[in-house]
Every structure is written in structure tokens, then in C-alpha cells.
Amino acid sequence: MKRSKQTNGEIEARRRKAEEWRRIQAQRAAERQRLRDYKIALARDEVAVDTTRLAPSNSYSTPDFVLRGTYRPEPFICKDCGVAEVWTPLQQKWWYETAKGDVFTAAVRCRACRTRERARKSAARRVHLEGLARKKPPVS
Ligand SMILES: [Zn+2]
């Protein structure tokens, strides 16, 4: 009786172990599939670089996207809130070719933090300008 109970326990333990193993394998397969889909998306979503529109740079090195000839989605972690976001090829194209952003700069803040940072800077500028206006000597 005792022996059979132990065996049942062992069988149950083995069954649980096998179940757990299958669950982990399925999880890994899903993870691999996600990575594959992501890489496919990366390749598909690349946008051509127009080097004639880039801001001039004095650096002797060449940014990766110029060597590659395409902008690709760049995942990054927001330096303010730690959220993961993707800097899209079209956002990069706009930043480098229209806004003439330095070719060695990259996105560091998520959209929400960027908006907040812009508001903070403009508020700081306003306070600074108001302070200057107060300090101005009276016209004599
Ligand atoms: Zn953020």
C-alpha cells in the first residue's frame, strides 16, 4: 500500500515535471517566434537615407545608418521613465533630414517624457526671460 502510494507520488511528480518542461518549451518557442517576427518587421520597415539632406558633421566616423543606407526601427529605453519605446525609421528620417539633427544623436526619451521635457524647458525659459525683464535698469 505504502509502496504504491509512493509510486503514485512519483508518477505525479514526473507528470508535473513533464508539464512544466512542455510549458517552458512552448514559452521559448513563442519567444523565438516573436524575435523572428520582430526581425522580419525590422527588415521590412527600413527607410532609405538621403545623405544629401543630412546635417554636416566634423566627425571622422560614419554613423551606422549612413553605412547601411537605411533607417531601421531602434528600440530604446526612455532615460526618464524607463519605458521601452521604438524610434521609428520615419521619425529618424525627420530628425536627421528635416530637423537637421546631429547624425550622432539618437532618441533617449519616450514620447510622453519628450512632451513633458519640452513643456518644462519652455516654462524655464519663460521664467528666465521674466527675471531678465525685471532686472532691466529703467530707461533714463
Ligand atoms: Zn519616458
Residues whose N, C-alpha, C, O or C-beta is under 5 A from the ligand:
A	BS01	ZN	C78 D80 C81 G82 V83 C110 C113
